[in-house]
Amino acid sequence: MKAVFFDAGGTLIHVDHARVARAASAVLGRELQAADFVTAEYAGRDAVERAMQAGAAPTDRSRWGIHFQGMMADLGVSDEEFERVGPAVIAEQRRTHLWTVVTPGTADALVSLRRAGYRVACISNADGTVDQLLAAAGLLEHLEFVVDSGRVGVEKPDPRIFRLALDQAGVRADESLYVGDIWSIDVVGARSAGMEPVLLDPLGRYGHRRVRTAADVPSLARELVSAREAA
């Protein structure tokens, strides 16, 4: 392997669950626990997968709403309550972007991969501003480049967005890993482009799926660097 490409949201940077919990709790009149959102993320991803299989989520923008509603349902929020919670969370997002949380050790992980000789970059479904979020999180400087669907006009799982990144890095698909968090977008898309996918699985629930998994970016980086050093 010569290159490791990463998704942005849900992989390199994460939603601030504490802020979402506070905004939702204020509307509901009962407290949601931020710690429960890690489990709820799985329900959100499952909801997206079902919708895509049914042809009901054609764009990344539509998938975000499905993901969020699936998470809230797993936390015990009814459809009626979601009609009130959704606008409150959107207002919080507009006040200050919610995608701000970085798993400790992520920046060091990216540095270690590059020092070990890997090409390291990002392929993201976003609105053209993901580089700004990565910069604010202290990660952009450790990436060679970012391919943002909002700028190139094609979204994952379309293989063309992966090929754009491969061409920019000057590596073959079979020399590259792609790390993401949603099967139907990241695994399906990477495989369609000929890349080996890695699915983030912090709670170890994807053992039944035929895909390489990792708990988080730092643990994957340690594994890849160790393998290269041992070669």
N, C-alpha and C positions, 0 to 999 in steps of 0.2 A: 504494500500500500504506500502510495506517495502523497495522498491528500486526504484531509478530513474536512468535510463541509458540514456546517451546522444550520439548523433552523434557528430563528430568533425567539419569537414568543413561545413560551412553554418549554424552551430548551436552554437558551442562553440567558434570557430575561423572563421573569414571571410576573403575573398579576400580584399586586399587593393585597393578599387575602384579608388582612386585618382591616384595611380601608373599606373593602367591599362588605365585610361583615358588619362594620359600624354603620355604613349607609343603609344596608338592608335592615338591620336591627332597629334603626330609628323609625323606619316605616312600619315594620311588623309589630313593634311594641313588645318584642321578645328578643332575647339575645342569641345570635348565631356565633358559634365558636370558630375562629380563624383556623384552628388546627384541624377541624373537620373538612376543610376545603381540599386537603390533599387527597382524601378518599373520594370526595365529590368530583374531582377532576376526571377520574376514571369514568364516572357516569356521563359527564359532559362529552368526553371523547367517544363513548359508546353511542350517544345520541347522534353525534355528527356522522359516525360510520353508518348507522341505520338510515339516516336521511340521504346520504350520498348513494347508498345502495338502491334506494327507492327513487333516485333522481330528483330529490326535493331540495338539494342544496347546491345549486350550480356555481355559486361564487363564494369567495372567502368571507365577504361581508355577511352573507346569509348564514354561513356556518358558525360565525361567532355567536349570533343570537341563539342558535340551536344548542351550541355548547353551553352557553351561560344558563339557559333555561333547564337543560339537563342537570347541571350542577345544582341549581336551586331546588329542583324537584327532589334530588337525593338528600338535600338538607331539610326536607319537610315543608318546602314552600309550595303552596297550592297554585294552580293556574290563575285563580282569581288574585291571589296575593302577588304573584309574579307581575301582573299587570301594573301593580303599584311599585314594586321593587325595581323593575327594569328601568324606568325613567330616573329613579333616584341614583342608581349606579351609573347610568349614562351621564348624569349631571356631575357626579364625582369625577368621572373620566375627563369631562370637558374642563373641569376646574384645574386638575393636574393629572397628567397621564398616569394610568394605573399600572402600566407595564414598567416597573422600576426595581423589582426584587431580583437579586443575583445570588445564586447558591454560593456560599463561602468557598473560596478556592478556585472559582471558575477562571478568573483572570490568570492566575498562576498556571492553571491547566493549559490554557491556550499558549502561554509562553513556553511551557515545557514541550508541547507538541512541535512548535516551530524550532526550538533548539534541537530537538531530536531529528529534524530534517523533513517534517511533514509540511506540505502546503496547507494553510488553514484559512478558511473563508466562510461566508454566510450566504445562504439562499433562503429568502423569506417571502411569504405572502404578506404584503403590507401596503401602506398607502403612499409610499415614496419618501417616508421620513424615518424608516427604521434605523438608518445610520445615526440619526440624532439621538434616538433612544439608547443605542449601543454606546455612543460617545458619552452620554450622561451617566451610563452605568460603568464607565471605565473599561469597556471591552473593545471598542472600535480600534484602538491603537494596536491591539494584538491580532487583528484580522488583516489579511492581505487585501481583501475587497469584500463588498456586499452586493449581491444581486437581489434587488427589491422588485417584486412583481408590479408595484405601482409605477415603477420607472420603465420596466422593460415590456409591460403590456401582456404578460402571460403568467398564469398562476399555477402553482402545484395543485394537483398531481400531474399536470401536463409535462411530459418529458423535456419539452423545449427549454424550460427555464433551467433545468439541471444541465442541459447541454451548453447553454450560454456560459454557465459557470465553469464547466469543464474546459471549454475553449479558452476562456480568459486565463485559467490556471495553466493551460498547456499540458493537461494530464488526460489519460484515458479513463473511461468509466470504470473499467475493471481494476483500476489502480486506486479507486476512491471509495471512501465511506461517506454515507450521509446520515446524520444524527438528527432525529426529530421525535415528536411526542404523539402523533396521531397516525394510526395505521393506514387509514384510507387516503391520507394526503401524503404523508412522508414515506412510509414503506412502499406503498403502491407506486408513488411517483418515482422514487429512487430506482426501484426495480425496473420500471418501464424504461428508464434511461440507461440501464445496465450497471448501475452502481450497487454496492452492498449496503443495505440499510442497517441502522442501529436504532432500536426503539427504546426511549427512556421509560423506565419501569420502576419508580421509586419504592413501591410496595411489593414488588416481586410477583405481580399478578399475571404476567404474560408468558409464563413458562410453557403454556400449551401452544403458543403460536410459534411457527417455524421462522423465527427471526432472532438475530443477535440482540441482546438487551443489555442495558446498563442502568444502574440506579440514578446516576447523574453524570454531568460532564466531567467533574474532577476524577471520579472513579474510572471512567472510560479512558481518560488521558493517562492515568497511572498504568492501566493495563497495556495501552498501546506503546507507551514509552518503554515499559519493562520488556515487552516483546521485542522491540527494536534493539534494545541494549543487549538482549540475550542472543540475538541472531548472529 
